[in-house]
Amino acid sequence: MSIWKIARDGGYALVTRDEDFVGMSVLHGSPPKVIWLNIGNARNAFTAALIRSRADDIERFLAHDEYTFLAIGISDS
């Protein structure tokens, strides 16, 4: 079973560094919603801190059905 199908069927959002999932969200819509971390090969501690710092943005994104992906980058924090 693909990660896309698991997320879609389970009502999960995908958090990924893989830009291919952004394309899938544009092509197929949501669910699942995609949170794309455009941060390269960042360390886990940095990634976790970035996600925590953007928690309000992520919550707003998840609350709107019309949005399919959210891009978060290093310069966005």
C-alpha positions in Angstrom: 0.0 0.0 0.0 1.4 3.4 -0.9 2.1 6.1 1.7 -0.3 8.4 -0.3 -3.2 5.9 0.0 -2.4 5.3 3.7 -2.5 9.0 4.5 -5.6 9.6 2.3 -7.6 6.7 3.8 -6.4 7.4 7.4 -7.1 11.1 7.3 -3.4 12.0 7.8 -1.3 14.9 6.4 2.0 14.0 4.8 5.0 15.9 6.1 7.8 15.4 3.6 10.9 16.8 2.0 10.0 15.1 -1.3 8.7 17.6 -3.8 6.9 14.8 -5.8 4.2 14.8 -3.2 3.5 18.5 -3.9 2.9 17.5 -7.5 0.6 14.7 -6.5 -1.4 17.1 -4.3 -1.9 19.5 -7.2 -2.8 16.6 -9.6 -5.0 14.6 -7.3 -6.1 17.2 -4.7 -6.6 16.3 -1.1 -6.8 14.3 1.0 -4.1 13.9 2.0 -2.8 17.3 2.6 0.9 17.8 2.0 3.3 19.8 4.2 6.5 20.2 2.1 9.6 21.0 4.0 11.9 22.7 1.5 14.9 22.5 3.8 17.4 20.2 2.2 19.2 17.7 4.5 18.6 19.5 7.7 19.2 17.8 11.1 16.2 16.4 13.0 16.5 18.9 15.7 16.3 21.8 13.2 13.4 20.2 11.4 11.4 19.7 14.6 12.1 23.3 15.7 11.0 24.6 12.3 7.7 22.6 12.4 7.1 23.8 16.0 7.7 27.4 15.0 5.2 27.2 12.2 2.5 25.3 14.2 0.0 28.1 13.8 0.4 28.2 10.1 0.1 24.4 9.9 -3.1 24.5 11.9 -4.6 27.1 9.7 -3.6 25.2 6.6 -5.1 21.9 7.9 -8.4 23.7 8.7 -9.0 24.9 5.1 -10.3 22.1 2.8 -9.4 24.1 -0.4 -5.7 24.1 0.4 -3.8 21.0 -0.8 -0.2 21.8 0.2 1.9 24.0 2.4 5.5 24.8 1.6 7.8 25.6 4.4 11.3 26.7 3.8 14.3 27.9 5.8 13.8 31.6 4.8 10.1 31.3 5.8 10.7 30.9 9.5 
